[in-house]
Amino acid sequence: MSLLTGIIGKTLLEVLKGMFFQIGWKIILERFATRLVVWGLETLKGLTTNDVMQNTVDDVIASLQGKRLKEIPKKE
């Protein structure tokens, strides 16, 4: 039984390694950093009543969003 368990265990380990290293970590880290920056800007926007700063934060967030994927129109 331990031979079968060892074979299955090693196979699962190899499959998990393949899945883990196949992920584009650079993209994931870039998205995380962008979301962190947007969160910080939204927090900064909430802390001030200066209209110029709030509009600037909105402009920076809009430029960070860039080209987005096309959204599917909602059916009503």
KEVEXDO-981010 format. One record per residue: residue in one letter; residue number from 1; x, y, z of N, C-alpha, C, CB in turn. Coordinates in steps of 0.001 Angstrom, whole numbers, plus 524288, in hexadecimal, padded with zeros to 5 digits. Last residue first. Glycine has a CB too. Example, Ala and Ser with C-alpha at 12.3 -4.5 7.8 and 13.67 -1.06 7.14 Angstrom:
<sites>
 residu num  n_xx  n_yy  n_zz ca_xx ca_yy ca_zz  c_xx  c_yy  c_zz cb_xx cb_yy cb_zz
      s   2 83232 7F736 81BA8 83566 7FBDC 81BE4 83264 8001E 81EBE 83704 7FDAA 8165D
      a   1 83386 7E9C6 81E78 8300C 7EE6C 81E78 83390 7F31C 81E78 82C2C 7EE87 82356
</sites>
This chain:
<sites>
 residu num  n_xx  n_yy  n_zz ca_xx ca_yy ca_zz  c_xx  c_yy  c_zz cb_xx cb_yy cb_zz
      e  76 78422 8A88E 7B33B 78016 8AA67 7B6DF 77AFD 8A7C3 7B5EA 77F60 8B039 7B677
      k  75 79109 8A49F 7B313 78BCD 8A3EC 7B0DF 787DA 8A59A 7B4EF 78AD6 89E25 7AF26
      k  74 79C88 8ABFF 7B1E6 798CB 8A966 7B557 7937D 8A915 7B2A7 79855 8AC50 7BAA1
      p  73 7A72A 8A95B 7A94B 7A2A4 8AC92 7AABD 79EC1 8A96C 7ADFE 79FF0 8AEBC 7A5D0
      i  72 7B37D 8A62A 7ADEB 7AED5 8A40F 7AB68 7AA2F 8A761 7AD0F 7ADF9 89E2E 7ACD9
      e  71 7BE55 8AE62 7ABCA 7BA6D 8AC3D 7AF4D 7B5BF 8AA4A 7AC23 7B8B5 8B060 7B35F
      k  70 7CB39 8ACA1 7A7AD 7C5E3 8AE25 7A659 7C21F 8AB73 7AA0C 7C497 8ACC4 7A09A
      l  69 7D569 8B00F 7B074 7D2BE 8AC3A 7AD2B 7CD34 8AE11 7AC1D 7D2B8 8A6C2 7AFC6
      r  68 7DB0A 8BCD4 7AFB4 7D8CB 8B86C 7B286 7D67E 8B499 7AE9D 7D495 8BA43 7B679
      k  67 7E57A 8C4EB 7AF42 7E1CA 8C1FB 7AC0D 7E000 8BD45 7AF23 7E444 8C04E 7A6C2
      g  66 7E66D 8CBB2 7BB81 7E7ED 8CAD5 7B60D 7E3B8 8C81A 7B2F5 7ECE0 8C7B4 7B5C8
      q  65 7E751 8CCE4 7C62D 7E3B9 8C8EE 7C42A 7E4E0 8C7C3 7BE6F 7DE06 8CABA 7C4D0
      l  64 7EDEF 8D53D 7C760 7EFCB 8D013 7C8FA 7EC4F 8CBC2 7C6CE 7F007 8CFB4 7CEF2
      s  63 7E798 8DD6E 7C442 7EC11 8DC12 7C0F3 7EE4D 8D6C1 7C268 7F051 8E03F 7C161
      a  62 7E06E 8DD7B 7CC79 7DE8E 8DC72 7C72A 7E314 8DAEE 7C393 7DBB1 8E144 7C4F8
      i  61 7E71C 8E047 7D4A5 7E48D 8DB29 7D4BC 7E295 8D9B9 7CF4C 7DFFD 8DB20 7D8AE
      v  60 7E99F 8EA68 7D163 7EDBF 8E67D 7D1ED 7EB66 8E101 7D1E4 7F0E6 8E765 7D6FE
      d  59 7DFB9 8EF48 7D1C8 7E295 8EEEE 7CCDB 7E6CF 8EAB6 7CD07 7E507 8F431 7CB89
      d  58 7DD6A 8EE89 7DC8A 7D9F6 8EC00 7D8B7 7DCBE 8EB4B 7D377 7D4EA 8EF3C 7D7F7
      v  57 7E584 8F4BF 7E05D 7E548 8EF39 7E1CE 7E1D5 8EC46 7DDF8 7E338 8EE8E 7E770
      t  56 7E24B 8FE53 7DC2A 7E74B 8FC09 7DA91 7E76B 8F636 7DBCB 7EBE0 8FED4 7DD4C
      n  55 7D90F 8FFF8 7E19B 7D8D9 8FF4F 7DBEB 7DDE0 8FCD8 7D9D9 7D7E4 90498 7D93B
      q  54 7DD51 90100 7EBB1 7D996 8FCD1 7EA9F 7D925 8FBC6 7E4C4 7D438 8FE31 7ECDF
      m  53 7E379 909EA 7EA66 7E5F1 904F4 7EBB4 7E24B 9006A 7EA85 7E78F 904DD 7F176
      v  52 7DBAB 91147 7E84D 7DFCD 91060 7E476 7E262 90B1B 7E57C 7E3EA 914D4 7E4A1
      d  51 7D593 91148 7F15B 7D359 90F60 7EC71 7D780 90E27 7E863 7CF94 91357 7EA42
      n  50 7D88D 90D89 7FDC3 7DA93 9109C 7F96B 7D8A0 90E3C 7F446 7E0AB 910D2 7F98F
      t  49 7D692 907E5 8062F 7D205 90A6B 803E0 7D395 90DC6 7FF38 7CF30 90DBD 807F3
      t  48 7DC1E 8FB40 80917 7DC80 900C9 807CE 7D75A 902CF 80597 7E0F0 901B8 803E8
      l  47 7DAB9 8F0BF 80A9C 7DCDA 8F3C8 80EF0 7DCE6 8F9A4 80DEE 7E248 8F1FC 8101A
      g  46 7D788 8EC21 8017B 7D3BB 8EC9C 805B2 7D59F 8F001 80A37 7D25D 8E74C 807B5
      k  45 7E0CD 8EC0C 7FBE5 7DC69 8EF34 7F9F8 7D862 8F010 7FE45 7D9D2 8EC8E 7F537
      l  44 7E66B 8E4B4 80189 7E834 8EA1E 80171 7E3D4 8EDC2 7FFB7 7ECED 8EAB5 7FDD1
      t  43 7E087 8DBDF 7FED3 7E0E7 8DD78 8044C 7E28F 8E32F 804AD 7E4CC 8D9F4 80746
      e  42 7E274 8DB91 7F42B 7DD0D 8DC42 7F601 7DCFE 8DDFE 7FBB6 7D9E7 8D722 7F55A
      l  41 7ED3F 8D9B6 7F486 7EB3A 8DE90 7F23D 7E59F 8DF9D 7F3F6 7EB81 8DE52 7EC46
      g  40 7ED74 8CFC2 7F918 7EFFE 8D434 7FBB0 7EE02 8D969 7F9A0 7F5E5 8D3E7 7FAFB
      w  39 7E83D 8CA05 7F159 7E60F 8CA4B 7F6A3 7E85F 8CEF3 7F993 7E720 8C526 7F9AA
      v  38 7EF53 8CB4E 7E92A 7EA04 8CD72 7E8A1 7E77D 8CDED 7EDFB 7E69D 8C9F6 7E502
      v  37 7F7DB 8C5C6 7ED5A 7F85F 8CB57 7EC2C 7F2FC 8CDDD 7EBC6 7FB78 8CC2B 7E70E
      l  36 7F36B 8BBC3 7EDE3 7F551 8BE45 7F2A4 7F5D6 8C426 7F1DF 7FA92 8BBEE 7F448
      r  35 7F196 8B9C0 7E370 7ED1B 8BA11 7E705 7EEA5 8BCB3 7EC1F 7EAE5 8B497 7E820
      t  34 7FBFE 8B985 7DFFA 7F856 8BD6C 7DDF0 7F3A8 8BE12 7E182 7F683 8BBEA 7D87A
      a  33 7FFCD 8B0E2 7E568 80214 8B60A 7E65A 7FE6B 8BA59 7E476 8076A 8B684 7E3A2
      f  32 7F99E 8A8FA 7E0F2 7F955 8AA00 7E690 7FB68 8AF6B 7E7CD 7FC67 8A5DC 7E9A3
      r  31 7FCF8 8A980 7D692 7F786 8AABD 7D7D6 7F6DC 8ABF0 7DDA3 7F3F2 8A632 7D646
      e  30 80769 8A66E 7D803 80637 8AB86 7D5C1 8009B 8AD27 7D704 80710 8AB6B 7CFD2
      l  29 80633 89C48 7DBD8 80896 8A049 7DF2C 80776 8A5C7 7DD26 80E7B 89F6E 7DF87
      i  28 801BB 897AC 7D2E3 7FEDC 897B5 7D7D7 80105 89BE5 7DB7B 7FF23 89250 7DA7D
      i  27 809D1 898E9 7CBAB 804BD 89B61 7CAB8 801A2 89BC5 7CFC9 8019C 8984B 7C698
      k  26 81185 892C0 7D030 8128B 89847 7CF2F 80D68 89B3E 7CE79 8160C 898F0 7CA4F
      w  25 80D95 888AA 7D01D 80DC3 88B84 7D512 80EC9 8914A 7D457 811E5 8893C 7D892
      g  24 80698 88180 7C8DC 809C5 8861E 7C7E2 809DB 8899B 7CCB1 807B6 88926 7C322
      i  23 80758 873F4 7CBAA 804B7 878F1 7CC8B 8087F 87D69 7CB70 80296 8794C 7D235
      q  22 80D68 86B64 7CB74 80B1B 86CF8 7C682 8087A 87256 7C6FA 80726 868DE 7C4AB
      f  21 8102D 868A1 7D53A 81422 86B46 7D217 81211 86D0A 7CCD2 818C2 867BE 7D14D
      f  20 806C7 863DE 7D897 808F8 86850 7DB62 80CC6 86B55 7D7F5 80BAF 86680 7E05C
      m  19 80554 85B5F 7D1DC 80161 85F82 7D21A 803A6 8646E 7D485 7FC98 85DB1 7D53B
      g  18 80E4B 85580 7D422 80D49 8575B 7CEDB 80963 85BD1 7CEBE 80B56 852F2 7CB84
      k  17 80C9C 85346 7DEAD 81131 8565C 7DD18 8105B 858A8 7D7AF 81632 852FB 7DD2A
      l  16 803A1 84CFE 7DDB6 8035D 85200 7E07B 807FA 85588 7DF25 8032D 85115 7E65D
      v  15 807FF 84474 7D845 803AE 84776 7D5F4 80346 84CCA 7D888 7FE72 8447C 7D67E
      e  14 80F58 840F4 7DF8C 81114 842D3 7DA6D 80CD9 84612 7D7BE 812A0 83E34 7D6F2
      l  13 8089E 83DE4 7E7A7 80C8A 841E8 7E88F 80E6C 84434 7E364 81126 83FAA 7EBA6
      l  12 8030E 835D3 7E2D7 80053 83A8F 7E482 8041E 83F0D 7E55F 7FD3B 83986 7E97F
      t  11 80B6D 82ECC 7E199 8088F 830BE 7DD12 805AD 835C4 7DE69 804B5 82C9C 7DB16
      k  10 80E39 82CD2 7EBE5 811FB 82F60 7E86B 80F46 83194 7E396 81647 82B86 7E6CB
      g   9 804CD 827E2 7EF4B 806C0 82CA8 7F1CD 80A86 82F9B 7EE50 80969 82B58 7F6F1
      i   8 8046B 81F03 7E8F3 8003C 822F3 7E898 8020C 82820 7EAE6 7FB42 8210C 7EB71
      i   7 80D8B 81A0C 7EC74 80CED 81B74 7E6F1 808D5 81FB1 7E64A 80B71 816A8 7E3B2
      g   6 80B58 818AB 7F724 80FDC 81BBB 7F574 80F63 81D89 7EFD9 814C9 81899 7F617
      t   5 802AF 81219 7F68F 80225 81742 7F8FE 8069F 81AD0 7F755 801FD 816C6 7FF02
      l   4 8076B 80954 7F222 80337 80BFB 7EF5A 80275 81180 7F172 7FE1E 808E0 7EFCC
      l   3 80E5B 806ED 7FA49 8105C 807EF 7F507 80C53 80AED 7F1D8 811CF 802C6 7F243
      s   2 807D9 804CE 802A3 80B14 8097B 802E8 80D6D 80AD4 7FD96 80F68 808BF 806ED
      m   1 8032C 7FB5B 80000 80000 80000 80000 8035D 804EE 80000 7FC61 7FFF9 804AA
</sites>
